[in-house]
Amino acid sequence: MISYNELIGIPFDENNINGVNCYELLRRAYKLHNTYIPQTNISVCANQSVSDKEIEDNILQYWKPITKPENPCSILILSTNPEFANHIGFYIGSGKMLHITKNTNSIIERIYPKCNNKVLGFYKFIGNPKMGDN
């Protein structure tokens, strides 16, 4: 069984200099599963003015929606804006996720009730189909 203890308590830092943002935390969690998640322009996730093409090119090409969570998978979450997903967590099993938000350190907590009506979906990493590194 994989332990996520080394990923708990990391400070939030949008630029990943003195801590991590939610996407970098997700990358580190997947690394414990011997899965490399590529770096991406995370600002695409947080910027409502980008095109669907930019989101597809930077994010969605790597992920496949799944109907129920499985470890490992990501959780796409509505955070500060009720109409736009700008947060991602890592499902660790038993209804819990590893995640980080501004002004907090990384934590493990129950998905529900924390994210009631905020979970947009669960996603399995499939690799980069354009580069054939599935």
N, C-alpha and C positions, 0 to 999 in steps of 0.2 A: 504494500500500500504506500502511495506517495504521500509524503509530509509536505505541507505548505508553510511550515513554521518560519522558514527563512524569508518568506514573503510578507509576513505580518509585521506591521509597525513601520513600514517604509514611509517617509514623508511625501506629500504631494508636491510635485514640481512639473508644471506644464511643459517645460523645456528639457526635462530629464537630466538636469545638471546635479542638483542636490537631492534628488528624489526621483519619482516617476509619475507619469500621467496614467490614465486608465488603460490606454493601449499598450504602453510599455510594460505595465504590470501583467497584462494578458500575455504578452510575448514571453515574459519570464516564467509564468505558470506553465505555458506550453513547453518551454524548454525542459522543465522537470519531466515531461512526458517524451523527451527526445524528439520534439517537433519544433522546427524552426519556422517562426512566423516572420515574414519579411517586414522591414520597416516600411512605413507608408507616410504619406502626408496627412497626419492626424487632423490638421486644421480643416481638411476637407469634411471631416465628420462634424465639426463644430461650426461650420460656416454655411448658413442657409442660402447664400447667394450663389453657391457653386451649382453647376449643371449636373443633371443625372449622369451624364457621360463621365464627368470627373469622378463622381462617387463610384461609378461602375469600374472605371479604370484603376482607381486607387484602393478600393476596398472590396467591393462585391465579387470581383473575379476570384477571390481566394476562399469564399465561403458558400456553403450550401445550407439553405434553411432546413431545419428538422422539426418534426411535430412535437417532440417532447425532449427535455434535456437529458443529456448523457455526458459522462465524464470521459474525456474532456470536450467541452464545447463553450462557446461564448454566448452571452446574453446581451442583446441589444436593448437599451433602456432609454426611455424619455427621462430627462433629468431636469434641467433648469427651464426648458421651454416645452410646454405641453403639446406642441405640434411638431417637434423635431427631435430626432434621436441624437443625443450628443454624449452618450455614456455607454461604456461596455464593461461587462463583468465576466468573470470566469467561473463556470459551474464546477463545483468540486464534489457534487453528490449530496444525497440526503436533503435536498431542498435548500442547499447553502451555496453562497457565492463568495468569491474573493474579489474585492474591488477597492477602489480609492476614489475619493472626491476632493474638491478644493477644501482646504482648511481641515483636512483629516489625514490620518495615517492609514495605510492599507489595513483592511480588516476582513474577517470572515463573518458573515451574518446570514440569517435566513432571507431568502428572496422575498417571501411573503410573510408578514404584511408590509415589509419595507417598500416593496415595489408594486403594490396593488395598482392595477390599471396603468402601469408604466412599462411593462415588459412588452416589447414589440415582437420578440421572437428569439429562438435559439438557433445557433448556427454552428455547423461543423466545418472545420478547416479542411479544404480540399487541395490546397497548393495553388500554384500559378499555372493555369492551363495554357497560357501563352508561351511559357518557358518549359513546360513538360516536367515540372518538379513535383508531381503529386505525391 
